[in-house]
Amino acid sequence: MRSSRLAALELRRFGRGRLPRAALVALLLLPLLYGALYLWSFWDPYGRLDRIPVALVNEDRGARVGGERLDAGADLTEGLRESRTFDWHEVSAREARAGVADGRYYLSLTVPADFSRRIASSAGDTPETGALQVRTDDANNYIVGQISRTVFHEVRSAASTKAARSFLDRIFISFSDLHGATEKAADGADDLKGGIGKAEKGSQALADGLTTAKDGSDKLAKGVSTLDTAAGDLETGSQRVADGTQQLADKVNGVSAAVRPFLADHEEEIGDTARLVADGAQTVRDHLDTLVKRAPAAAEAAHTASGLLSGTYTARCEKPAPPDPACADLGKAKDAAADVATVADDLNTLVADQDGDLAAMKTDLAVLQRQAQALADRAPHLTEDVDDAVKKVNALNDGAGKVAEGAKKLHTGLGTADKGATALDQGVGRLETGADDLSGGMYKLADGSSRLAGGLHDGAAKIPDYDERERDARTSVMADPVRLASQDLHRAPNYGTGFAPYFIPLSLWVGAMVAYMLIPPLNRRALAAGAPAWRIALAGWLPVVAVGVLQTTALMAVLHWAIGLRMVRAAGTVGFLFLVATCFAALVQWLNARFGPAGRILVLALLMLQLTSAGGTYPVQTSPGFFSALHPFLPMSYVVEALRRLVIGGGLAPVWHACGVLVAFTAGALALTALSARRRQVWTLDRLHPELSL
């Protein structure tokens, strides 16, 4: 009898009564208990976190930043309530502690009283970190505690990002203010540069002017020194003049005292005498020509008279023995005649020699006549003239004294001026040096102000000036500078989809395990008939394969249409699971065929080893070394990896690899089952009386 017919006969046994039919139905639906129910129970737990009651305590008192009110706690609690991450219950701190302790709330989140103040401190001198307080109790639920840590980490990051955005926004506003202030400073530096440029030109002009002033002050000092010397001479001279005028005044006053009475008594006589002199001068002037004509004759007559008198004197006084009593008078007369002859000769000679000067004499006589006439005319007023002259001389004396005193003061002042001019010259010299230094310094200052203005303009260009839109963009980046640019190549839509590759093979293994509790691993009829071992193995394997195909079909139909499992490669997934069912059936068959009742325990143990080493929940690298070492040698490891690619997506290399592994395991298990069947065809005492029967 062929193996397929033997398998059909084995399955037909389940249609001979209600209980076998119920057992077959239970056998077909058993994988649903492991696969569908497990996956359904936590299909999308993260999508239902809003059903978890959590206590929310807001004790924040708020703060003020830059004159504005900051209520970070209120903003945070409002955002949490709107997010509906959990079922938030805003309660007091006491109620939150009690609720977590008695299990009413799985955890609590507390915003402390100084939360806003600490966040606002980021703009001050002593920034502090705001702390959110989370209270959990793993005795309530460990997984919720783990989830809450992840969620609250995101809450903390969001709160930190918001606080950082506020802080950075103020920084960018400060940058804008600094930019504006720097631009104003740059404009001021431009004005300063222009002013300093003018000042530099002015300082140069000042230096040039002070150089000229130095030359002038030097000349002034020399001139004042010369004036001081001259003033000294003037003081001496004026003093001498004053002394002279004093002597003159004394003499004039003395002469006036002596002459004035005479003039007062003889004014008339002086006038007459002056008129006489004027008349005489006029007479002499009128007879001057006659004198010229008669001078030779007068000289000759004078000589004649002198000779007569000389002869008379000789005759009468020298020759007679007794002298003549009149000799004395004759002697005088003789001498007088001789003198007259001499004078006549001189006059004659003068007239003869000075003929050209007679005209001048006439002029002088005319002047003498006028002056004498004027004196005659002023003679009645000579006393008054003398008084006027005395007054004028006294006035001159007083003026000379004052001049002398003024000259002394002038000398003293010029002495002081000389010192001042010297000091002025020295000061101007120092000013000239200082002006040169100032000019040099102003040149450097002008150059420096130019560089300052340029630097401020460059600095203003480098200081950012952002508008509100740019500030929002930059604060968003700087508050959260590193984002996780995740690219999920094949994203599982929910928690259940991610775990389906793990629970589906589990359910199929359990299905095969239970199937071989109802179907013998080795067909008894074939064993009794002495059929070939390979046919016996196939006869015991094919019924379970058929059951496995039905189990797979029922399980995937429920997962897809009832629970909502969406598979990237649905047909490939179902076909691969058929291969998995055949492989698991072969393995479970061999263990039951080889080890008998103990094989069922080994089937369960092998299931546990596969579940712990397959890496279905956490990566196998996170498991202890024993499970990591066992991972590559068990079929479920390859089944889980292949189902992930078929259900969620990805390359098919692991699928083909898994297919090869499953075929190898299937062939090996069937071969070992055939070997066990051959051994079972020989009856032994152990088979007749087994030590353990299940």
C-alpha positions as CSV (number, residue, x, y, z in Angstrom):
1,M,0.0,0.0,0.0
2,R,1.3,3.4,-0.9
3,S,2.3,6.0,1.7
4,S,-0.3,8.5,0.5
5,R,-3.1,6.0,0.9
6,L,-1.9,5.1,4.3
7,A,-1.9,8.8,5.2
8,A,-5.4,9.1,4.0
9,L,-6.6,6.2,6.0
10,E,-4.9,7.7,9.1
11,L,-6.8,10.9,8.6
12,R,-10.1,9.1,7.9
13,R,-10.1,7.8,11.4
14,F,-11.0,11.3,12.6
15,G,-14.3,11.2,10.8
16,R,-15.7,8.1,12.6
17,G,-17.3,9.9,15.6
18,R,-18.0,13.2,17.2
19,L,-15.0,13.1,19.5
20,P,-12.4,12.4,16.8
21,R,-14.0,15.1,14.6
22,A,-13.8,17.5,17.5
23,A,-10.2,16.5,18.1
24,L,-9.4,17.2,14.5
25,V,-11.1,20.6,14.6
26,A,-9.2,21.4,17.8
27,L,-6.0,20.3,16.2
28,L,-6.6,22.6,13.2
29,L,-7.5,25.5,15.4
30,L,-4.8,25.0,18.1
31,P,-2.2,27.2,16.2
32,L,-4.7,30.0,16.5
33,L,-4.4,29.9,20.2
34,Y,-0.7,30.5,20.0
35,G,-0.5,32.6,16.9
36,A,-3.6,34.6,16.5
37,L,-4.6,35.1,20.2
38,Y,-1.0,36.0,21.2
39,L,-0.6,38.5,18.4
40,W,-4.1,39.9,18.9
41,S,-3.5,40.4,22.6
42,F,-0.6,42.8,22.0
43,W,-1.2,43.7,18.4
44,D,-0.6,47.5,18.9
45,P,0.0,48.2,22.6
46,Y,1.7,51.5,21.9
47,G,-1.4,52.7,20.0
48,R,-3.4,52.2,23.2
49,L,-1.2,53.9,25.7
50,D,-3.9,56.6,26.1
51,R,-5.8,54.0,28.2
52,I,-3.1,53.8,30.9
53,P,-4.0,56.0,33.8
54,V,-1.1,58.3,34.8
55,A,-1.0,61.0,37.5
56,L,0.1,64.5,36.4
57,V,1.2,67.0,39.0
58,N,1.9,70.7,38.1
59,E,3.4,72.6,41.0
60,D,5.2,75.2,38.9
61,R,4.8,78.7,40.1
62,G,6.0,80.4,36.9
63,A,8.7,83.1,36.5
64,R,9.4,86.3,34.7
65,V,11.9,86.7,31.9
66,G,12.7,90.0,30.4
67,G,9.5,91.5,31.8
68,E,7.4,88.7,30.4
69,R,5.5,85.9,32.2
70,L,6.9,82.4,31.7
71,D,4.6,79.4,32.7
72,A,6.7,76.5,31.4
73,G,4.9,74.0,33.6
74,A,1.4,75.0,32.4
75,D,2.6,74.8,28.8
76,L,4.1,71.4,29.3
77,T,1.0,70.0,31.0
78,E,-1.2,71.4,28.3
79,G,1.0,69.8,25.6
80,L,0.9,66.5,27.4
81,R,-2.8,66.4,27.8
82,E,-3.2,67.3,24.1
83,S,-0.8,64.6,23.1
84,R,-2.9,61.9,24.8
85,T,0.3,59.8,25.2
86,F,-1.3,58.4,28.4
87,D,-4.6,58.8,30.2
88,W,-3.4,61.9,32.2
89,H,-5.1,62.7,35.5
90,E,-4.1,66.1,36.9
91,V,-4.0,65.6,40.6
92,S,-2.2,66.8,43.7
93,A,1.2,65.5,44.8
94,R,-0.2,63.6,47.7
95,E,-2.9,61.9,45.6
96,A,-0.3,61.1,42.9
97,R,1.9,59.3,45.5
98,A,-1.0,57.4,47.0
99,G,-2.3,56.5,43.5
100,V,1.0,55.0,42.4
101,A,1.4,53.2,45.7
102,D,-2.1,51.5,45.5
103,G,-2.0,50.9,41.7
104,R,-4.6,53.4,40.6
105,Y,-1.9,55.1,38.5
106,Y,0.9,53.2,36.8
107,L,3.2,56.2,37.3
108,S,3.2,59.9,38.0
109,L,4.9,62.9,36.4
110,T,5.6,66.0,38.6
111,V,6.5,69.5,37.4
112,P,8.4,71.0,40.3
113,A,7.6,74.5,41.7
114,D,10.8,76.0,40.4
115,F,10.6,74.6,36.9
116,S,10.0,77.9,35.1
117,R,12.5,79.7,37.3
118,R,15.2,77.2,36.5
119,I,14.4,77.4,32.8
120,A,14.4,81.2,33.0
121,S,17.8,81.1,34.7
122,S,19.4,80.2,31.3
123,A,19.3,83.9,30.5
124,G,21.0,84.9,33.8
125,D,24.4,84.6,35.3
126,T,23.8,81.2,37.1
127,P,21.9,79.0,34.7
128,E,20.2,75.9,36.3
129,T,18.6,72.8,34.9
130,G,14.9,72.2,35.3
131,A,14.1,68.7,36.5
132,L,10.9,66.7,35.8
133,Q,10.1,64.2,38.5
134,V,8.9,60.7,37.5
135,R,7.6,58.2,40.0
136,T,7.2,54.5,38.9
137,D,6.5,51.2,40.6
138,D,7.5,48.1,38.7
139,A,5.3,46.2,41.0
140,N,2.4,47.6,39.1
141,N,3.7,46.7,35.7
142,Y,7.4,46.5,34.6
143,I,6.7,47.0,30.9
144,V,4.8,50.2,31.6
145,G,7.8,51.5,33.5
146,Q,10.0,50.8,30.5
147,I,7.6,52.4,28.1
148,S,7.3,55.5,30.4
149,R,11.0,56.0,30.5
150,T,11.1,56.1,26.8
151,V,8.1,58.4,26.6
152,F,9.3,60.7,29.3
153,H,12.7,60.8,27.6
154,E,10.9,62.2,24.6
155,V,8.9,64.6,26.9
156,R,12.1,65.8,28.5
157,S,13.7,66.3,25.1
158,A,10.7,68.2,23.8
159,A,10.7,70.4,27.0
160,S,14.4,71.0,26.7
161,T,14.1,71.8,23.0
162,K,11.4,74.3,23.7
163,A,13.4,75.9,26.5
164,A,16.4,76.0,24.3
165,R,14.5,77.5,21.5
166,S,13.3,80.3,23.8
167,F,16.8,80.8,25.1
168,L,18.4,80.8,21.6
169,D,15.7,83.1,20.4
170,R,16.7,85.7,23.0
171,I,20.3,85.1,21.9
172,F,19.5,85.8,18.3
173,I,17.5,88.9,19.3
174,S,20.6,89.9,21.3
175,F,22.6,89.3,18.1
176,S,20.3,91.6,16.2
177,D,20.6,94.2,18.9
178,L,24.3,93.8,18.9
179,H,24.3,94.1,15.1
180,G,22.4,97.3,15.3
181,A,24.6,98.7,18.0
182,T,27.7,97.8,16.1
183,E,26.3,99.5,13.0
184,K,25.7,102.6,15.1
185,A,29.2,102.3,16.5
186,A,30.6,101.9,13.0
187,D,28.7,105.0,11.8
188,G,30.0,106.8,14.9
189,A,33.5,105.6,14.1
190,D,33.0,107.0,10.5
191,D,32.0,110.3,12.1
192,L,34.9,110.0,14.5
193,K,37.2,109.2,11.6
194,G,36.0,112.3,9.8
195,G,36.4,114.5,12.9
196,I,39.8,113.0,13.7
197,G,40.8,113.7,10.0
198,K,39.8,117.3,10.4
199,A,41.5,117.4,13.8
200,E,44.6,115.9,12.2
201,K,44.7,118.6,9.6
202,G,44.0,121.1,12.3
203,S,46.8,119.7,14.4
204,Q,49.1,119.9,11.5
205,A,48.1,123.5,10.9
206,L,48.5,124.2,14.6
207,A,52.0,122.7,14.4
208,D,52.8,124.9,11.4
209,G,51.3,127.9,13.2
210,L,53.2,127.2,16.3
211,T,56.4,126.9,14.3
212,T,55.6,130.4,12.9
213,A,54.6,131.5,16.4
214,K,57.9,130.1,17.7
215,D,59.8,132.2,15.3
216,G,57.7,135.2,16.2
217,S,58.1,134.5,20.0
218,D,61.8,134.2,19.5
219,K,61.9,137.5,17.7
220,L,59.6,139.0,20.3
221,A,61.8,137.8,23.1
222,K,64.8,139.3,21.4
223,G,62.9,142.5,20.6
224,V,61.6,142.8,24.2
225,S,65.2,142.1,25.4
226,T,66.4,144.9,23.1
227,L,63.6,147.1,24.3
228,D,64.4,146.3,27.9
229,T,68.0,147.4,27.3
230,A,66.8,150.5,25.4
231,A,64.3,151.1,28.2
232,G,67.2,150.9,30.6
233,D,69.1,153.5,28.6
234,L,65.9,155.5,28.3
235,E,65.5,155.4,32.0
236,T,69.0,156.6,32.6
237,G,68.7,159.2,29.8
238,S,65.3,160.4,31.0
239,Q,66.6,160.6,34.5
240,R,69.5,162.7,33.3
241,V,67.1,164.9,31.3
242,A,64.9,165.2,34.4
243,D,68.0,166.1,36.5
244,G,69.0,168.6,33.7
245,T,65.5,170.1,33.5
246,Q,65.5,170.3,37.3
247,Q,68.7,172.2,37.2
248,L,67.4,174.3,34.3
249,A,64.2,175.0,36.2
250,D,66.2,175.8,39.3
251,K,68.4,178.2,37.3
252,V,65.5,179.7,35.4
253,N,63.6,180.1,38.6
254,G,66.7,181.7,40.2
255,V,67.3,183.9,37.2
256,S,63.7,184.8,37.0
257,A,63.7,185.8,40.6
258,A,66.6,188.0,39.9
259,V,65.7,189.3,36.4
260,R,62.0,189.7,36.8
261,P,62.2,192.8,39.1
262,F,64.8,194.4,36.8
263,L,62.6,193.7,33.8
264,A,59.6,195.0,35.6
265,D,61.5,198.2,36.5
266,H,63.3,198.7,33.1
267,E,60.8,197.5,30.6
268,E,60.6,201.0,29.1
269,E,64.3,201.4,29.0
270,I,64.8,198.0,27.4
271,G,62.2,199.0,24.8
272,D,63.9,202.3,24.1
273,T,67.3,200.6,23.9
274,A,65.9,198.0,21.6
275,R,64.5,200.7,19.4
276,L,67.8,202.5,19.5
277,V,69.6,199.3,18.4
278,A,67.1,198.9,15.7
279,D,67.6,202.4,14.6
280,G,71.4,202.0,14.8
281,A,71.3,198.8,12.8
282,Q,69.2,200.6,10.3
283,T,71.6,203.5,10.2
284,V,74.6,201.2,9.9
285,R,72.9,199.3,7.2
286,D,72.0,202.6,5.4
287,H,75.7,203.9,5.7
288,L,77.5,200.7,5.0
289,D,78.1,201.6,1.4
290,T,79.6,205.0,2.5
291,L,81.9,203.1,4.9
292,V,83.2,201.1,2.0
293,K,84.0,204.2,0.0
294,R,85.5,206.3,2.9
295,A,87.4,203.5,4.6
296,P,90.7,204.0,2.7
297,A,90.8,207.7,3.2
298,A,89.9,207.3,6.9
299,A,92.7,204.8,7.2
300,E,95.1,207.3,5.6
301,A,93.9,210.1,7.8
302,A,94.2,207.9,10.8
303,H,97.8,207.1,9.9
304,T,98.5,210.8,9.4
305,A,96.9,211.7,12.7
306,S,98.9,208.9,14.4
307,G,102.1,210.1,12.8
308,L,101.4,213.7,14.0
309,L,100.7,212.6,17.5
310,S,103.7,210.3,17.5
311,G,106.0,213.2,16.3
312,T,104.5,215.5,18.8
313,Y,105.0,213.1,21.6
314,T,108.6,212.5,20.5
315,A,109.3,216.2,20.2
316,R,107.7,217.1,23.5
317,C,108.2,214.2,25.6
318,E,111.4,212.3,24.5
319,K,113.8,214.9,23.5
320,P,113.4,217.7,26.0
321,A,115.3,217.3,29.2
322,P,112.5,218.1,31.3
323,P,109.5,216.2,30.0
324,D,106.3,218.0,29.1
325,P,103.7,217.7,31.9
326,A,101.2,216.7,29.2
327,C,103.3,213.7,28.1
328,A,101.0,211.3,29.9
329,D,98.0,212.5,28.0
330,L,100.1,212.8,24.8
331,G,101.2,209.2,25.3
332,K,97.6,208.0,25.7
333,A,96.6,210.1,22.7
334,K,99.6,208.7,20.7
335,D,98.6,205.1,21.6
336,A,94.9,205.8,20.9
337,A,95.9,207.3,17.5
338,A,98.0,204.2,16.8
339,D,95.1,202.0,17.8
340,V,92.8,204.0,15.6
341,A,95.2,203.7,12.7
342,T,95.4,200.0,13.3
343,V,91.6,199.7,13.5
344,A,91.3,201.9,10.4
345,D,93.8,199.6,8.6
346,D,91.9,196.6,9.7
347,L,88.6,198.2,8.7
348,N,90.1,199.2,5.4
349,T,91.5,195.7,4.9
350,L,88.2,194.1,6.1
351,V,86.3,196.2,3.7
352,A,88.7,195.5,0.9
353,D,88.9,191.8,1.6
354,Q,85.2,191.2,2.7
355,D,83.5,193.0,0.0
356,G,81.4,189.9,-0.7
357,D,80.3,189.5,3.0
358,L,78.9,193.0,3.2
359,A,75.8,191.9,1.6
360,A,75.4,189.2,4.3
361,M,76.1,191.8,6.9
362,K,73.3,193.9,5.4
363,T,71.0,190.9,5.8
364,D,72.2,190.3,9.4
365,L,71.7,193.9,10.1
366,A,68.2,193.7,8.7
367,V,67.5,190.7,10.9
368,L,69.1,192.5,13.9
369,Q,66.8,195.5,13.1
370,R,63.7,193.3,13.1
371,Q,64.6,191.4,16.2
372,A,65.5,194.6,18.0
373,Q,62.3,196.2,16.9
374,A,60.4,193.1,18.0
375,L,62.1,193.3,21.4
376,A,61.2,196.9,21.5
377,D,57.6,195.9,20.7
378,R,57.6,193.1,23.4
379,A,59.5,195.2,26.0
380,P,56.2,196.2,27.7
381,H,55.4,192.5,28.1
382,L,58.8,191.0,29.0
383,T,57.7,190.3,32.6
384,E,54.8,188.3,31.3
385,D,57.0,186.5,28.9
386,V,59.5,185.7,31.6
387,D,56.6,184.3,33.7
388,D,55.4,182.2,30.8
389,A,58.9,181.0,30.1
390,V,59.3,180.0,33.8
391,K,56.0,178.2,33.8
392,K,57.0,176.3,30.6
393,V,60.4,175.4,32.0
394,N,58.8,174.2,35.2
395,A,56.2,172.3,33.2
396,L,59.1,170.9,31.1
397,N,60.8,169.9,34.4
398,D,57.6,168.2,35.7
399,G,57.2,166.4,32.4
400,A,60.8,165.3,32.3
401,G,60.3,164.0,35.9
402,K,57.2,162.1,34.8
403,V,59.0,160.9,31.7
404,A,61.9,159.7,33.9
405,E,59.4,158.0,36.3
406,G,57.5,156.5,33.3
407,A,60.8,155.3,31.7
408,K,61.6,153.6,35.0
409,K,58.3,151.9,35.1
410,L,58.7,151.1,31.4
411,H,62.1,149.6,32.2
412,T,60.7,147.6,35.0
413,G,57.7,146.4,32.9
414,L,59.9,145.6,30.0
415,G,62.1,143.6,32.4
416,T,59.1,141.6,33.4
417,A,58.0,141.5,29.7
418,D,61.5,140.3,28.8
419,K,61.1,137.4,31.3
420,G,57.6,136.8,30.1
421,A,58.7,136.9,26.5
422,T,61.5,134.4,27.3
423,A,59.0,132.2,29.1
424,L,56.6,132.7,26.2
425,D,59.2,131.7,23.7
426,Q,60.1,128.6,25.8
427,G,56.4,127.8,26.2
428,V,55.7,128.2,22.5
429,G,58.7,126.0,21.9
430,R,57.2,123.4,24.1
431,L,53.9,123.9,22.4
432,E,55.6,123.5,19.1
433,T,57.1,120.2,20.2
434,G,53.8,119.2,21.7
435,A,51.9,120.2,18.5
436,D,54.3,118.1,16.4
437,D,53.7,115.2,18.8
438,L,50.0,115.9,18.6
439,S,50.1,116.0,14.9
440,G,51.9,112.7,14.8
441,G,49.5,111.3,17.4
442,M,46.5,112.6,15.5
443,Y,47.9,111.0,12.3
444,K,48.1,107.7,14.2
445,L,44.7,108.3,15.7
446,A,43.2,109.0,12.3
447,D,44.8,105.8,10.9
448,G,43.5,103.9,14.0
449,S,40.0,105.4,13.7
450,S,40.0,104.4,10.1
451,R,40.9,100.9,11.0
452,L,38.4,101.0,13.9
453,A,35.6,102.1,11.5
454,G,36.6,99.4,9.0
455,G,36.8,96.8,11.8
456,L,33.4,97.8,13.1
457,H,31.8,97.6,9.7
458,D,33.4,94.2,9.1
459,G,32.3,93.2,12.6
460,A,28.7,94.4,11.9
461,A,28.7,92.5,8.7
462,K,29.8,89.3,10.5
463,I,27.3,89.7,13.4
464,P,24.0,88.1,12.3
465,D,20.8,90.1,12.1
466,Y,17.9,87.7,11.7
467,D,14.3,88.4,11.2
468,E,11.6,86.4,13.0
469,R,11.4,83.8,10.3
470,E,15.1,83.3,10.2
471,R,15.3,83.2,14.0
472,D,12.6,80.5,14.1
473,A,14.5,78.4,11.5
474,R,17.8,78.7,13.4
475,T,16.5,78.2,16.9
476,S,14.7,75.1,15.6
477,V,18.0,73.7,14.4
478,M,20.2,74.8,17.3
479,A,17.7,73.7,19.9
480,D,17.6,70.3,18.4
481,P,20.8,70.3,16.3
482,V,21.1,66.5,15.9
483,R,18.0,64.8,14.5
484,L,17.7,61.1,13.9
485,A,17.3,61.0,10.1
486,S,16.0,57.5,10.3
487,Q,15.3,55.7,7.2
488,D,13.3,52.6,7.9
489,L,13.7,50.5,4.8
490,H,10.9,48.1,5.7
491,R,8.8,49.5,8.6
492,A,6.5,47.2,10.5
493,P,3.2,49.1,10.9
494,N,2.6,47.9,14.5
495,Y,3.9,45.8,17.3
496,G,2.0,42.6,16.3
497,T,3.4,42.7,12.7
498,G,6.9,42.9,14.1
499,F,6.3,39.8,16.3
500,A,4.3,37.8,13.8
501,P,7.5,36.1,12.4
502,Y,8.2,34.8,15.9
503,F,4.8,33.6,17.0
504,I,3.6,32.0,13.7
505,P,6.4,29.3,13.7
506,L,5.8,28.8,17.4
507,S,2.1,28.0,16.7
508,L,3.0,25.7,13.8
509,W,5.5,23.8,16.1
510,V,2.8,23.4,18.7
511,G,0.4,22.3,16.0
512,A,2.8,19.6,14.9
513,M,3.5,18.6,18.5
514,V,-0.2,18.2,19.3
515,A,-0.9,16.5,16.0
516,Y,1.6,13.8,16.8
517,M,-0.2,13.4,20.1
518,L,-3.3,12.3,18.1
519,I,-1.6,10.7,15.1
520,P,1.1,8.1,15.6
521,P,4.5,9.0,14.2
522,L,4.8,5.6,12.6
523,N,1.8,4.0,10.9
524,R,1.0,0.8,12.8
525,R,-0.6,-0.9,9.8
526,A,2.5,-0.3,7.7
527,L,4.7,-1.6,10.5
528,A,2.6,-4.7,11.0
529,A,2.6,-5.3,7.2
530,G,6.3,-5.1,7.0
531,A,6.3,-2.1,4.6
532,P,9.6,-0.5,3.7
533,A,10.9,1.9,6.3
534,W,10.8,5.0,4.1
535,R,7.2,4.2,3.3
536,I,6.4,3.9,6.9
537,A,8.1,7.2,7.6
538,L,6.1,8.9,4.8
539,A,2.9,7.3,5.9
540,G,3.3,8.8,9.4
541,W,4.6,12.2,8.1
542,L,2.1,13.0,5.4
543,P,-1.1,13.2,7.6
544,V,0.6,15.7,9.8
545,V,1.8,17.7,6.8
546,A,-1.8,17.8,5.6
547,V,-2.9,19.0,9.0
548,G,-0.1,21.5,9.1
549,V,-1.2,22.9,5.7
550,L,-4.7,23.3,7.0
551,Q,-3.5,24.8,10.2
552,T,-1.3,27.3,8.3
553,T,-4.2,28.2,6.0
554,A,-6.6,28.8,8.9
555,L,-4.0,30.8,10.9
556,M,-3.0,33.1,8.1
557,A,-6.6,33.6,7.1
558,V,-7.5,34.8,10.6
559,L,-4.3,36.9,11.0
560,H,-4.9,38.6,7.7
561,W,-8.7,39.2,7.6
562,A,-9.6,39.2,11.2
563,I,-6.6,40.8,13.0
564,G,-5.2,42.8,10.1
565,L,-1.8,41.4,9.3
566,R,-0.5,42.9,6.1
567,M,2.2,40.9,4.4
568,V,4.6,42.3,1.8
569,R,4.8,38.9,0.1
570,A,1.5,37.1,1.1
571,A,1.8,34.2,-1.3
572,G,5.4,33.7,-0.6
573,T,4.7,33.8,3.1
574,V,2.0,31.1,2.9
575,G,4.1,28.9,0.7
576,F,7.1,29.2,2.9
577,L,4.9,28.4,6.0
578,F,3.8,25.2,4.2
579,L,7.5,24.3,4.0
580,V,7.9,25.2,7.7
581,A,4.9,23.0,8.6
582,T,6.4,20.0,6.7
583,C,9.8,20.5,8.3
584,F,8.4,20.8,11.8
585,A,6.2,17.7,11.2
586,A,9.3,15.8,10.1
587,L,11.3,16.9,13.2
588,V,8.5,16.2,15.7
589,Q,7.8,12.8,14.0
590,W,11.4,11.7,14.3
591,L,11.6,12.7,18.0
592,N,8.4,10.8,18.7
593,A,9.4,7.8,16.5
594,R,12.9,7.6,17.9
595,F,12.3,8.3,21.6
596,G,8.7,7.2,22.0
597,P,6.9,8.8,24.9
598,A,10.1,10.6,26.0
599,G,10.2,12.2,22.6
600,R,7.2,14.4,23.5
601,I,9.2,15.9,26.3
602,L,12.1,16.4,23.9
603,V,9.8,18.1,21.4
604,L,8.8,20.5,24.1
605,A,12.4,21.0,25.2
606,L,13.5,21.6,21.6
607,L,10.7,24.2,21.3
608,M,12.0,26.0,24.4
609,L,15.5,26.0,23.0
610,Q,14.4,27.4,19.7
611,L,12.3,30.1,21.2
612,T,15.2,31.3,23.4
613,S,17.8,31.1,20.7
614,A,15.8,32.3,17.6
615,G,16.2,36.0,18.3
616,G,12.5,36.6,17.8
617,T,12.2,39.3,20.5
618,Y,15.6,40.7,21.2
619,P,18.7,40.2,19.0
620,V,20.3,36.9,19.8
621,Q,23.6,38.8,20.5
622,T,22.0,40.2,23.6
623,S,21.3,36.6,24.9
624,P,23.8,34.7,27.0
625,G,26.6,32.9,25.1
626,F,24.9,29.5,25.2
627,F,21.9,30.7,23.2
628,S,24.1,32.6,20.7
629,A,26.1,29.4,20.1
630,L,22.9,27.4,19.7
631,H,21.3,29.9,17.3
632,P,22.7,28.7,14.0
633,F,21.9,25.0,14.6
634,L,18.1,25.2,15.1
635,P,15.6,25.6,12.2
636,M,13.4,28.2,13.9
637,S,16.3,30.7,13.8
638,Y,16.2,30.6,10.0
639,V,12.4,30.5,9.9
640,V,12.1,33.8,11.9
641,E,14.6,35.6,9.7
642,A,13.0,34.4,6.5
643,L,9.5,35.3,7.7
644,R,10.6,38.9,8.6
645,R,11.7,39.4,5.0
646,L,8.5,37.9,3.6
647,V,6.1,39.7,6.0
648,I,7.8,43.0,6.5
649,G,10.1,43.2,3.4
650,G,13.7,43.0,2.4
651,G,16.0,40.9,0.3
652,L,15.1,37.3,-0.3
653,A,18.5,35.8,0.3
654,P,17.7,34.7,3.9
655,V,14.5,33.2,2.6
656,W,16.3,30.9,0.1
657,H,18.8,30.1,2.7
658,A,16.0,29.2,5.1
659,C,14.4,27.0,2.5
660,G,17.6,25.1,2.0
661,V,18.0,24.6,5.7
662,L,14.4,23.5,6.1
663,V,14.7,21.0,3.2
664,A,17.9,19.7,4.8
665,F,16.2,19.4,8.2
666,T,13.2,17.7,6.6
667,A,15.2,15.2,4.6
668,G,17.4,14.5,7.6
669,A,14.4,14.0,9.9
670,L,12.6,11.7,7.5
671,A,15.8,9.7,7.0
672,L,16.2,9.3,10.8
673,T,12.5,8.5,11.1
674,A,12.9,5.8,8.4
675,L,15.8,4.4,10.4
676,S,13.7,4.4,13.5
677,A,10.9,2.7,11.6
678,R,13.3,-0.1,10.6
679,R,14.3,-0.5,14.2
680,R,10.6,-0.6,15.3
681,Q,9.9,-3.5,12.9
682,V,11.9,-5.6,15.3
683,W,10.1,-6.4,18.5
684,T,12.0,-6.4,21.8
685,L,11.2,-6.7,25.4
686,D,11.5,-2.9,25.8
687,R,8.8,-2.4,23.2
688,L,6.6,-5.0,24.8
689,H,7.0,-3.6,28.3
690,P,8.1,0.1,27.9
691,E,9.5,1.9,31.0
692,L,7.4,5.0,30.4
693,S,4.0,5.3,28.7
694,L,2.2,8.5,27.8
